[in-house]
Amino acid sequence: MWIKVISLRSPTVKWLSLIAVLITSVWVFKTPAPSSAPVQAPVPGPVYRVITSKRAMALTINVVWGTPYVPKMLAILHHAHVKATFMVGGVWVRNHPEIVRQMVSDGMEIGNHGWNHGHPASMSVAENVLDIEKTNEAVKAAANVSPRVYAPPYGELGPSVLTAASELRMPLVMWTIDTIDWRPSSQVTYMVNKVLQNAAPGSIVLMHPTDRTVAALNQIVQGLRSQGYQLVTVSQLLKMGTPVGDG
């Protein structure tokens, strides 16, 4: 077998060398330099209300205390055939799993309100993720459902809590109308009037389990219905339009 030896000075070798240089140059030009840090998707903002053409609103009840009033609120909502969203704390869920199961049995949505009502704005992203995940696990263990929405304790916002909620793909829910029912000086008439006079399509109402809220709840429900509003869960409301990140 004959093997033809090509001289390094031959035209063939020179052309092959030139082609190799051109190919290398094109590859280097088109290949982007590796980034020193991962590219992170924009962090979505909190949801205060929903722009929707439907005459619908959502009631939210944050629960980490006021346990004696929770079954009473559930009974009022169940009797009125209203679905609301209970934002529950993880420690509270662990201590009262039977009430969480009753919420689910009554068709209520279970949202996440953090593990022990800490201050998410002062926590790191990792700490917030752990706080939310622990609560999700507690709800799952208690009632075999997984929260899909998150309400930060104290309504605290900041880059770390927004990023944590985004990483977990959980909408961060705030409120449109605050009943301020946690304040002892808040009267039933004030709470009812505040909700009914500020009602608007896509609004989210914030409440807590108190004796005053129990007294006001049925009046709020019936008053909103008389204005033509359908009361839905937060997750249902989010599907009815465009979430808005301003109060």
PLY file of the C-alpha trace (Angstrom):
ply
format ascii 1.0
element vertex 247
property float x
property float y
property float z
element edge 246
property int vertex1
property int vertex2
end_header
0.00 0.00 0.00
1.36 3.39 -1.00
1.05 6.38 1.36
1.44 9.82 -0.12
3.42 12.13 2.14
2.32 15.78 2.03
4.97 18.37 2.65
4.26 20.88 5.43
5.14 23.61 2.94
2.70 22.37 0.29
-0.31 24.50 -0.83
-2.68 21.80 0.49
-1.40 22.11 4.06
-1.53 25.92 3.88
-5.19 25.85 2.78
-6.13 23.36 5.51
-4.44 25.55 8.13
-6.29 28.64 6.91
-9.65 26.83 7.04
-8.95 25.64 10.61
-8.16 29.20 11.74
-11.37 30.55 10.18
-13.54 27.86 11.81
-11.96 28.53 15.22
-12.49 32.28 14.87
-16.17 31.89 13.99
-16.77 29.54 16.95
-15.09 31.92 19.40
-17.04 34.89 18.02
-20.44 33.16 18.29
-19.96 31.43 21.65
-20.86 33.75 24.55
-18.51 33.99 27.47
-19.74 32.12 30.55
-21.41 34.35 33.14
-19.88 34.55 36.59
-23.37 34.41 38.19
-26.57 32.58 37.22
-29.23 34.63 35.49
-32.29 34.94 37.74
-35.79 35.49 36.48
-37.48 38.72 37.57
-39.11 38.47 40.98
-42.88 39.00 40.69
-44.48 41.51 42.99
-47.16 40.94 45.61
-50.83 40.67 44.69
-53.16 43.26 46.22
-56.12 42.80 43.92
-57.15 41.36 40.56
-58.34 43.29 37.53
-61.38 41.36 36.36
-64.65 41.90 34.56
-66.34 39.46 36.93
-68.12 40.71 40.03
-66.09 38.54 42.39
-64.13 39.06 45.60
-62.10 36.87 47.95
-62.20 36.65 51.74
-58.93 35.72 53.47
-58.56 34.80 57.13
-55.06 34.73 58.63
-54.87 32.15 61.41
-52.09 31.80 63.97
-54.19 32.63 67.04
-57.88 33.08 67.89
-58.51 29.34 67.69
-61.89 29.38 69.53
-63.33 31.65 66.83
-62.18 29.63 63.81
-64.90 26.92 64.01
-67.52 29.67 64.42
-66.30 31.42 61.28
-66.24 28.10 59.44
-69.83 27.43 60.46
-70.99 30.84 59.20
-69.20 30.40 55.86
-70.40 26.82 55.43
-74.00 27.76 56.18
-73.80 30.61 53.66
-72.17 28.34 51.03
-69.14 30.64 50.85
-65.62 29.50 50.01
-62.84 31.52 51.65
-59.06 31.20 51.93
-57.61 30.45 55.36
-53.95 31.49 55.54
-52.61 29.28 58.31
-49.39 29.26 60.33
-47.43 26.02 60.44
-47.20 25.76 64.22
-50.93 26.41 64.50
-51.61 23.66 61.94
-49.45 21.22 63.87
-51.43 21.97 67.04
-54.89 21.95 65.41
-54.88 19.49 62.49
-58.53 18.59 63.05
-59.62 22.17 62.32
-57.56 22.21 59.12
-59.26 19.01 58.03
-62.63 20.62 58.71
-61.63 23.60 56.56
-60.82 21.27 53.69
-64.01 19.27 54.24
-66.01 22.50 54.00
-64.35 23.36 50.69
-62.13 26.16 51.96
-58.76 26.93 50.44
-55.74 26.54 52.71
-53.02 29.13 52.19
-49.59 29.49 53.80
-48.97 32.13 56.49
-45.46 31.12 57.50
-44.30 28.76 60.22
-44.51 30.78 63.43
-45.47 34.33 62.40
-41.87 35.50 62.14
-40.59 38.56 60.31
-39.88 37.47 56.72
-38.36 40.81 55.70
-35.48 40.22 58.12
-34.94 36.62 56.99
-32.72 35.40 54.15
-34.09 33.77 51.01
-33.09 30.34 52.31
-34.73 30.99 55.68
-37.95 32.14 54.01
-37.99 29.10 51.73
-37.58 26.80 54.73
-40.27 28.70 56.66
-42.77 28.33 53.82
-41.87 24.73 53.01
-42.21 23.62 56.65
-45.71 25.07 56.72
-46.62 23.42 53.42
-45.47 20.08 54.85
-47.51 20.60 58.03
-50.65 21.31 56.01
-50.00 18.28 53.81
-49.55 16.07 56.87
-52.71 17.41 58.52
-55.16 17.45 55.62
-53.42 15.99 52.55
-53.57 19.26 50.60
-50.79 21.61 49.53
-51.10 25.40 49.89
-50.80 27.25 46.58
-50.74 30.84 47.88
-48.66 32.58 50.53
-49.50 35.53 52.79
-46.40 36.90 54.56
-46.78 37.53 58.31
-47.34 41.20 59.16
-47.66 41.82 55.43
-43.88 42.25 55.36
-42.29 42.58 51.95
-38.70 42.59 50.81
-36.40 41.06 48.19
-35.77 37.90 50.21
-39.42 36.99 50.82
-40.43 37.92 47.26
-37.63 35.76 45.88
-38.53 32.84 48.15
-42.18 32.91 47.10
-41.12 33.15 43.46
-38.76 30.17 43.76
-41.58 28.13 45.27
-43.99 29.38 42.57
-46.47 30.61 45.18
-48.30 33.90 44.57
-47.59 36.31 47.42
-51.00 37.56 48.50
-51.66 40.85 50.30
-55.04 42.58 50.58
-57.23 45.32 49.16
-59.43 45.90 52.21
-58.10 45.46 55.75
-60.84 45.07 58.36
-58.25 45.79 61.10
-60.24 43.33 63.19
-57.17 42.43 65.26
-57.37 45.84 66.93
-59.61 45.63 70.05
-61.03 49.08 69.34
-62.40 47.98 65.94
-66.18 47.83 66.14
-68.41 45.47 64.17
-70.22 48.31 62.39
-66.91 49.86 61.34
-65.64 46.58 59.92
-68.84 45.85 58.00
-69.05 49.35 56.55
-65.38 49.37 55.56
-65.80 46.22 53.50
-69.14 47.10 51.92
-68.24 50.71 51.10
-64.89 49.76 49.52
-66.04 46.63 47.68
-64.91 46.37 44.06
-64.43 43.54 41.56
-61.21 41.64 42.25
-60.84 42.87 45.84
-59.20 40.77 48.56
-60.51 41.23 52.12
-58.23 40.56 55.11
-59.67 39.19 58.36
-58.57 37.33 61.50
-60.42 35.07 63.96
-61.82 37.41 66.64
-65.14 37.76 68.41
-65.79 40.96 66.46
-65.09 39.23 63.15
-67.50 36.43 64.03
-70.18 39.05 64.70
-69.43 40.91 61.46
-68.86 38.00 59.08
-72.43 37.15 58.14
-73.27 40.83 57.66
-70.27 41.18 55.34
-71.23 38.08 53.35
-74.86 39.07 52.95
-73.97 42.69 52.22
-71.57 41.73 49.44
-74.10 39.34 47.97
-76.72 42.06 47.95
-74.27 44.10 45.86
-74.05 41.22 43.40
-70.66 39.84 44.43
-69.63 36.21 44.20
-67.26 35.19 47.01
-64.46 32.90 45.84
-61.08 31.65 47.02
-57.91 33.58 46.26
-56.74 30.96 43.76
-60.07 31.16 41.96
-59.90 34.96 41.90
-56.38 34.91 40.43
-57.70 32.90 37.49
-60.40 35.46 36.76
-58.15 38.29 35.64
-54.82 40.06 35.99
-53.14 40.32 39.42
-52.17 43.86 40.42
-49.21 44.71 42.61
-50.37 48.00 44.11
-52.68 48.60 47.02
0 1
1 2
2 3
3 4
4 5
5 6
6 7
7 8
8 9
9 10
10 11
11 12
12 13
13 14
14 15
15 16
16 17
17 18
18 19
19 20
20 21
21 22
22 23
23 24
24 25
25 26
26 27
27 28
28 29
29 30
30 31
31 32
32 33
33 34
34 35
35 36
36 37
37 38
38 39
39 40
40 41
41 42
42 43
43 44
44 45
45 46
46 47
47 48
48 49
49 50
50 51
51 52
52 53
53 54
54 55
55 56
56 57
57 58
58 59
59 60
60 61
61 62
62 63
63 64
64 65
65 66
66 67
67 68
68 69
69 70
70 71
71 72
72 73
73 74
74 75
75 76
76 77
77 78
78 79
79 80
80 81
81 82
82 83
83 84
84 85
85 86
86 87
87 88
88 89
89 90
90 91
91 92
92 93
93 94
94 95
95 96
96 97
97 98
98 99
99 100
100 101
101 102
102 103
103 104
104 105
105 106
106 107
107 108
108 109
109 110
110 111
111 112
112 113
113 114
114 115
115 116
116 117
117 118
118 119
119 120
120 121
121 122
122 123
123 124
124 125
125 126
126 127
127 128
128 129
129 130
130 131
131 132
132 133
133 134
134 135
135 136
136 137
137 138
138 139
139 140
140 141
141 142
142 143
143 144
144 145
145 146
146 147
147 148
148 149
149 150
150 151
151 152
152 153
153 154
154 155
155 156
156 157
157 158
158 159
159 160
160 161
161 162
162 163
163 164
164 165
165 166
166 167
167 168
168 169
169 170
170 171
171 172
172 173
173 174
174 175
175 176
176 177
177 178
178 179
179 180
180 181
181 182
182 183
183 184
184 185
185 186
186 187
187 188
188 189
189 190
190 191
191 192
192 193
193 194
194 195
195 196
196 197
197 198
198 199
199 200
200 201
201 202
202 203
203 204
204 205
205 206
206 207
207 208
208 209
209 210
210 211
211 212
212 213
213 214
214 215
215 216
216 217
217 218
218 219
219 220
220 221
221 222
222 223
223 224
224 225
225 226
226 227
227 228
228 229
229 230
230 231
231 232
232 233
233 234
234 235
235 236
236 237
237 238
238 239
239 240
240 241
241 242
242 243
243 244
244 245
245 246
